[in-house]
Amino acid sequence: MSKVNYYLKNSPSEELLESLKKENRKSYNEQLNTKRAIVMSVAYNGKREIFTTGKFIPLRFWDKESKRIKCLMDTPANSVADGAWLDAKKTEIETFLRKATSEQSPITKDELYELLIGEVRSKKETDSLKEALKQFFFEHKTKKGSSIKWNTMKKYTCLINHIEGFQGHDQFIPGQYSTAWTKKFKAYLMVDLKSGDHLGCNDNSVSKYITALKTFFSHLKKKGHRIPAEMAELKVAETEQVVNVLQLDELKILEQFEFDSLYHRQVRDVFLFQCYTGARYSDIENIKQEDIKQDGEMKVWDFFAEKTGQQITAPLFPNAVSIIEKYKDLPTPLPRYTNQAINRELKIIAEKAKLNRKVKRIAYHDNRKTEYSFYLHQVISTHMARKTFISLSLQMGVPERMVREISGHRDERSFRRYVNLNKSHLIAVSNAWASLSNV
């Protein structure tokens, strides 16, 4: 039996919405008005495939019962059109599945995806950047042969929007993309258009965009587009940043602080759970009840990382288990909030808990170093939780290899920053040689 449905990615539960409606009207309205990706779920032959549709809608215009876009008086016209498009695609794919099932024909994920996004243009030149990007999304595969993930799609979409802003149009003109063009584009990314100062993207952000640009053009060149060969020779280099983490005593303060608001208590618990597991927030957002398992005498969180697809088993020690137990009546192990909402509220609760240690940040703009000083509560974020887990684990003597197994770090260079921050390896070496000299 086959079934096609739509749902909103990272949609909050009804219980959470009711809680916010009573306690925090501002956050409740934000939840209703935040645009979320519409995802298609296709179940067939005992399989279930998930596809991104490229459509977005605020929760207030989404009907959870019928799993369709609401046609209200204030529903934007483009959203009404998206709703009609989604309905048509659902009908088209359901018809395809029925026919394939009756004829006992094999069904592939690629066939379903091609039906969803429509015919991909096959000619050597495309009319626009967005057409080129659409072609890239459909055809490009990672080194492991998998399709591009949602977060990666957002990065490339952002890159194309920046190129369009730089050019002033959406035309795709392969021959113009030279190193001279790239130099001007990098300057455009760095310069703030209002002030003219170097207050836009820092060097690391620019490097990530240029790396994505190289991958994008390299793929199109393989497909026959006339991309200048010099684009493959572009060099990118990222500068090492300061890694800020919570210290153990600060983590304890956050654990024990009594917040008046249920909303803030939930935000704190979600953040602490991330500190206890070292997971990326994209995985915290997608945690499911079936992911929490009993492994002998220990509970574990067994999941596939959203960013890398890597299978990770994170042990849950008592503090993490107590948080899961606290929310056992919810449909998900943790309350659901957007990353933006968590990051905003974290700064408020950290200030209430008086996490006022001075920390620094270093930014490079066009190779010029600028150092900034902040209070910890001003810069706390969900990513700091991941860094905190890694740093404290190393400080407590957990071997690097084991920490990397749980954090899912594949890149030795990026993990090395935490070792340098911890410096426990320096103390260990120093103590070892000191004991030798005393013999």
FENLINUR-V708895 format. One record per backbone hydrogen bond with DSSP energy under -0.5 kcal/mol. CO is the residue of the C=O (numbers start at 1). NH is the residue of the N-H. Records with the same first field share a line. If there is no record, write none. Layout:
CO=NH  NH
This chain:
3=43
5=41
7=39
8=11
13=17
14=18
15=19
16=20
17=21
18=22
19=23
20=24
24=28
25=29
26=30
27=31
28=32
29=33
30=34
31=59
32=60
34=59
36=57
37=9  39
38=53
39=7
40=42  51
41=5  43
42=49
43=3
44=47
47=44
49=42
51=40
55=38
57=36
58=61
59=62
61=70
62=64
63=67  68
68=63
70=72
72=75
76=80
77=81
78=82
79=83
80=84
81=85
82=86
83=87
84=88
85=89
86=90
87=91
88=92
89=93
90=94
91=95
92=96
93=97
94=98
95=99
96=100
97=101
98=102
99=103
100=105
101=104
108=112
109=113
110=114
111=115
112=116
113=117
114=118
127=172
128=132
129=133
130=134
131=135
132=136
133=137
134=138
135=139
136=140
140=148
142=145
146=142
149=153
150=154
151=155
152=156
153=157
154=158
155=159
156=160
157=161
158=162
159=163
160=164
161=165
162=166
163=167
164=168  169
170=129
171=173
172=174
173=176
174=177  228
176=178
178=182
179=183
180=184
181=185
182=186
183=187
184=188
185=189
186=190
187=191
189=201
190=200
191=193
192=196
197=192  199
202=206
203=207
204=208
205=209
206=210
207=211
208=212
209=213
210=214
211=215
212=216
213=217
214=218
215=219
216=220
217=221
218=222
219=223
220=225
221=224
225=227
228=231
229=232
230=233
231=234
242=244
247=251
248=252
249=253
250=254
251=255
252=256
253=257
257=259
261=265
262=266
263=267
264=268
265=269
266=270
267=271
268=272
269=273
270=274
271=275
272=276
273=277
274=278
280=283  284
281=285
282=286
284=287
288=291  292
289=292
291=293  302
293=295  300
294=296
295=298
298=295
299=316
300=293  302
301=303  314
303=305  312
305=309
310=305
312=303  314
313=315
314=301
315=317
316=299
317=320  321
318=322
319=323
320=324
321=325
322=326
323=327
324=327
325=328
327=330
335=337
338=342
339=343
340=344
341=345
342=346
343=347
344=348
345=349
346=350
347=351
348=352
349=353
350=355
351=354
354=356
355=377
357=376
359=374
361=372
363=365  370
364=203  366
365=368
367=369
368=365
370=363
372=361
374=359
375=378  379
376=379  380
381=384  385
382=385  386
383=387
384=388
385=389
386=390
387=391
388=392
389=393
390=394
391=395
392=396
393=398
394=397
399=403
400=404
401=405
402=406
403=407
404=408  409
410=412
411=415
412=416
413=417
414=417
415=418  419
416=420
417=421
418=422
419=423
423=426  427
424=428
425=429
426=430
427=431
428=432
429=433
430=434
431=435
432=436
433=437
434=438
436=439
